[in-house]
Amino acid sequence: MITTHQIRNVLKVYGDQLKRRSALEQNSMEGTQQSTDFVDISIEARRKQMLNQMSDNLISQITPKGHQQKTDEHNSAGIPLKD
């Protein structure tokens, strides 16, 4: 369930990004500088990404290569793993 608070936060961030984009476009029109695309990732998203990378690294170091390939094949097919 998405709360009103979450929707407001998304709209606020989106509005801020539009303002920054508009400011960048105005600055680039004044000079010969080209604007570049950028990605702004939240702290929580960065944390999740780092945890996923760390867990993937640990799993690849712990499990034998043959078992890891079977696990990857099952996960990509959407089949639940059973031991």
matplotlib code that plots the C-alpha trace (Angstrom):
import matplotlib.pyplot as plt

x = [0.0, 1.4, 0.8, 0.0, 3.3, 5.3, 3.4, 4.2, 7.8, 8.0, 6.3, 8.6, 11.7, 10.4, 9.6, 13.1, 14.7, 12.6, 13.8, 17.4, 17.0, 15.4, 18.3, 20.8, 19.1, 19.2, 22.9, 23.7, 21.9, 23.9, 27.2, 28.4, 28.4, 26.4, 24.1, 24.7, 22.3, 22.8, 21.2, 20.4, 20.1, 18.7, 20.7, 18.3, 18.7, 22.5, 22.4, 20.2, 22.5, 25.6, 23.9, 22.9, 26.4, 28.0, 25.6, 26.2, 30.0, 29.7, 27.4, 29.7, 32.7, 30.9, 29.0, 30.7, 30.6, 28.3, 25.8, 25.9, 25.1, 22.1, 20.9, 21.3, 19.4, 16.5, 16.3, 16.2, 13.4, 11.4, 11.5, 11.7, 14.8, 14.6, 17.4]
y = [0.0, 3.4, 6.1, 9.7, 10.6, 8.5, 10.1, 13.6, 12.7, 11.4, 14.5, 16.7, 15.0, 15.0, 18.8, 19.4, 17.5, 19.5, 22.7, 21.6, 20.4, 23.8, 25.6, 23.4, 24.0, 27.8, 27.7, 25.6, 28.1, 30.9, 29.1, 26.5, 23.9, 20.8, 19.3, 15.8, 13.2, 12.2, 9.7, 10.6, 7.5, 7.7, 6.6, 3.7, 2.5, 2.7, 0.7, -2.0, -2.1, -2.5, -5.3, -7.1, -6.8, -8.0, -11.0, -11.9, -11.9, -13.9, -16.5, -16.8, -17.4, -19.9, -22.1, -24.4, -23.2, -26.0, -25.4, -21.6, -22.1, -24.2, -21.6, -18.9, -20.9, -21.6, -18.0, -16.6, -19.1, -18.0, -21.5, -21.7, -23.4, -26.6, -28.4]
z = [0.0, -1.0, 1.6, 1.0, 2.6, 0.1, -2.9, -1.6, -1.2, -4.8, -6.1, -4.1, -5.4, -9.0, -8.7, -7.4, -10.3, -12.8, -11.2, -11.4, -15.0, -15.9, -14.3, -16.1, -19.4, -18.9, -18.0, -21.0, -23.3, -21.9, -22.5, -25.0, -22.2, -22.9, -20.3, -19.1, -17.7, -14.1, -11.8, -8.2, -6.0, -2.5, 0.5, 1.0, -2.6, -2.3, 0.8, -0.8, -3.8, -1.7, 0.4, -2.8, -4.2, -1.0, -0.7, -4.3, -3.7, -0.5, -2.2, -5.2, -2.8, -0.6, -3.1, -5.6, -9.2, -10.5, -7.8, -8.4, -12.1, -11.3, -8.8, -11.3, -14.0, -11.6, -10.4, -14.0, -14.8, -11.8, -10.3, -6.5, -5.2, -3.2, -1.4]

ax = plt.figure().add_subplot(projection="3d")
ax.plot(x, y, z, "-o")
ax.set_aspect("equal")
plt.show()
